[in-house]
Amino acid sequence: MKMFRIRKDDKVIIVAGKDKGKVGKVLKVLRKKDRVLVEKVNMVKRHTKPNPYQQQPGGIVEKEMPIHISNVMFMCSACAKPSRVGYRYSDDGKKIRFCKKCNENIA
């Protein structure tokens, strides 16, 4: 399985594409397709039929679509800048992610 440095609930900035510069939270990581779902980014309109079994009305629904993981970059909450993510081990042997710009641990 592929290992990505971006996880669910991380704050990311879009570095390429039509939504370049937008900041959002990762809702889902799709590992098989190398994509992430970021809230309020890559919004599209879908025409849907009503589904009475799930109590869904029909009409035009606006929703997020996944974007490639290479087009997003982690935003550090400590230094408020986009940066890369590194890994190191703590004294008790746990693997910890850290910001490579400000050297702060990522919760």
Sequence and secondary structure as in RCSB ss.txt:
>XXXX:A:sequence
MKMFRIRKDDKVIIVAGKDKGKVGKVLKVLRKKDRVLVEKVNMVKRHTKPNPYQQQPGGIVEKEMPIHISNVMFM
CSACAKPSRVGYRYSDDGKKIRFCKKCNENIA
>XXXX:A:secstr
    S  TT EEEE SSTTTT EEEEEEEETTTTEEEETTSSEEEEEE  BTTTTB  EEEEEE  EEGGGEEEB
 TTT SB  EEEEE TTS EEEEETTT  B  
